[in-house]
Amino acid sequence: MFALMFRYQSQNQLTIKEFEMPFEVELNPTNRWVVMSQTIPWDEFARAYQKNFKSRRGAPTIDARIVLGVVIIKHLLKLDDEGVIEMIQENPYMQYFLGLKSFTSKPVMDPSLLVHIRKRIDLSVFEKLTDELIREGLKINRQTQDDGDDEQGDDVDNTNDEVQMSNKGKLQIDATVADADIKFPTDLDLLNDSR
């Protein structure tokens, strides 16, 4: 069972019709955040996150789905701490992804909390869950491809479970971070050279 200070309300994903918007618009069910919210095993992620709480003392946490959703959005969009909170504040699809019941213009958390959250997350556990999530995503992708192939009437051998990937395009490498023995002139060097 979850510790007392750990807060997470296990829930089924709201249907899109149940998500309340201040405008007279419904969310698009094919939006990437809506689709992703239905494929992520939120309860498993919450259990893995809960294991990082050793003490029963202290203030209760922010809901685990919100915390984990913010971290996922931050890394997918490669945003800084303040940027991800602002993006979520502006986007109803991201708020739906976080499990909120309605759109709000208030920030879901203070950006400074993400520093403490990163210290608390056990990366090895989340890497395993991420691997499972990727495998599940590949299965879904394969199923949609198979459905498309069936509609076209193509005979495809689906006995191979492994995904075959081929090289596409060119790899461009930027060497600006490589060490180089270059002496940059300073004011003292210029003065000494002129003497």
Order of alpha helices (4+ residues) and beta strands (2+ residues): alpha-alpha-alpha-alpha-alpha-alpha-alpha-alpha
